[in-house]
Amino acid sequence: MAQRNENDASADDIPFGINSAVADFDFAGYVPYLLNRATLAILPLFTPILKEHDLSLAGWRILAALHKSNVLRVRELLHITGLEPPTLSRTLAGLEQRKLVVRTPSDTDARGVLVEATPEGIALADALIPHAIAMQKEALHDFSADEAAFLVRLLKRIQQNVSPDR
């Protein structure tokens, strides 16, 4: 369980009243809402390409994660992709049926399962990565290189701040 420090906020710490954080709350500037809206705006740039390859967003995340690593434990894939265990399991089954990944028992951990991208899975990731890069370039087209790098650092910090294992 994550330990709290004096900088951590809880609902009990948020003041109520006419001149308070609650009264001043602006949903249009609420970070989780803005992150979701940005994601929803970006996805239509990429999902048609995924459909052309009969691949879900979850399948893309798995192949993209395996692209560099080639072999990962299931728990590592869960962490990297952010998928829920049932979604990961279902998606892996579909990718395995299409011969894009192979699952094998770990030699070092009796309960561990390794997931490896096949050459076909790597080739599909290779074909999709330029589209992913183009989508990101379009989304960040008026950002300077420093702004884009800063955004990535901020997003990683947000994730780290709310991660259950911080």
C-alpha positions in Angstrom: 0.0 0.0 0.0 1.3 3.5 -0.9 2.4 5.6 2.0 0.9 9.1 2.2 3.0 12.2 3.0 2.0 15.7 3.9 1.8 16.7 0.2 -0.8 14.0 -0.6 -4.4 15.3 -0.8 -7.5 13.6 0.2 -11.2 14.6 -0.1 -11.1 15.6 3.6 -8.4 18.1 2.8 -10.4 20.0 0.2 -12.1 23.1 1.7 -15.8 23.7 1.0 -17.6 27.1 1.0 -18.2 30.0 -1.2 -14.5 30.9 -1.7 -13.1 27.3 -1.8 -11.6 24.8 -4.2 -15.0 23.1 -4.5 -16.7 26.4 -5.4 -14.0 27.2 -7.9 -13.9 23.8 -9.5 -13.8 24.1 -13.3 -14.6 20.8 -15.0 -13.2 22.1 -18.3 -9.8 22.4 -16.7 -9.9 19.2 -14.7 -6.8 17.2 -15.7 -8.4 13.7 -15.8 -11.1 15.1 -18.1 -8.6 16.8 -20.3 -6.5 13.6 -20.5 -9.5 11.6 -21.5 -10.6 14.2 -24.1 -7.1 14.2 -25.6 -7.1 10.4 -25.9 -10.6 10.4 -27.4 -9.5 13.1 -30.0 -6.3 11.1 -30.9 -7.7 7.6 -31.2 -9.7 8.2 -34.4 -6.3 9.0 -36.1 -5.1 5.5 -35.4 -8.1 3.2 -35.1 -8.7 3.0 -38.8 -5.2 1.7 -39.3 -5.7 -0.9 -36.6 -9.0 -2.0 -38.2 -7.2 -2.5 -41.5 -5.0 -5.0 -39.7 -7.9 -6.5 -37.7 -6.2 -5.4 -34.5 -7.7 -3.9 -31.3 -6.1 -1.1 -29.4 -5.2 -3.7 -26.7 -3.6 -5.9 -29.3 -1.6 -2.9 -30.5 -0.4 -2.1 -27.0 0.8 -5.7 -26.5 2.6 -5.9 -29.9 4.2 -2.4 -29.3 5.4 -3.5 -25.8 6.9 -6.7 -27.2 8.4 -4.9 -30.2 11.6 -3.9 -28.4 11.6 -6.5 -25.6 10.3 -9.4 -27.7 9.7 -11.5 -24.6 7.9 -10.3 -21.4 6.2 -11.9 -18.5 2.5 -11.5 -18.3 2.7 -9.3 -15.2 5.2 -7.0 -17.1 2.8 -6.7 -20.0 0.0 -5.8 -17.5 2.1 -3.0 -16.1 3.4 -1.7 -19.4 0.1 -1.8 -21.3 -2.2 -0.7 -18.5 -4.7 -3.4 -19.5 -6.9 -5.2 -17.1 -6.0 -8.9 -16.6 -9.2 -10.2 -18.3 -8.6 -7.9 -21.3 -4.9 -8.9 -21.5 -5.8 -12.6 -21.3 -8.5 -12.4 -23.9 -6.4 -10.3 -26.3 -3.4 -12.6 -25.9 -5.6 -15.6 -26.8 -6.6 -13.8 -30.0 -3.1 -12.8 -30.9 -1.9 -16.3 -30.2 -4.6 -17.7 -32.4 -3.4 -15.4 -35.2 0.2 -16.6 -34.5 1.3 -13.1 -33.6 2.5 -14.1 -30.1 3.4 -17.3 -28.3 2.9 -18.0 -24.6 5.2 -20.4 -22.8 5.7 -21.3 -19.2 8.7 -19.6 -17.5 11.7 -21.8 -16.8 12.5 -19.9 -13.6 9.0 -19.3 -12.2 6.5 -22.2 -12.0 3.6 -19.8 -12.0 5.1 -17.4 -14.6 4.1 -17.2 -18.2 6.3 -15.6 -20.9 4.8 -13.9 -23.9 6.9 -13.7 -27.0 6.2 -11.9 -30.3 6.5 -14.1 -33.3 8.2 -12.8 -36.4 4.7 -12.1 -37.8 3.9 -10.1 -34.7 7.1 -8.1 -34.9 6.4 -7.5 -38.6 2.9 -6.2 -37.8 4.3 -3.9 -35.1 7.0 -2.7 -37.6 4.2 -1.9 -40.1 2.1 0.0 -37.5 4.8 2.0 -35.7 5.2 4.5 -38.5 1.5 5.2 -38.3 1.7 5.6 -34.5 4.6 8.0 -34.9 2.7 10.0 -37.6 -0.4 10.1 -35.3 1.7 11.5 -32.4 3.4 14.0 -34.8 0.0 15.2 -35.8 -1.2 15.5 -32.3 1.9 17.5 -31.3 2.5 19.3 -34.6 2.6 22.8 -33.1 4.7 21.8 -30.0 8.3 22.5 -29.9 10.6 19.6 -29.2 11.1 20.9 -25.7 7.4 21.2 -25.1 6.8 17.7 -26.4 9.5 16.3 -24.2 8.1 18.3 -21.2 4.6 16.9 -21.8 6.0 13.4 -21.8 7.8 14.0 -18.5 4.7 15.6 -17.0 2.5 12.6 -18.1 5.0 10.2 -16.6 5.0 12.1 -13.4 1.2 12.0 -13.2 1.3 8.3 -13.7 4.0 7.9 -11.1 2.1 10.2 -8.6 -1.0 8.0 -8.7 0.6 4.6 -9.2 -0.3 2.2 -6.5 3.3 1.0 -6.1 4.9 4.4 -5.7 
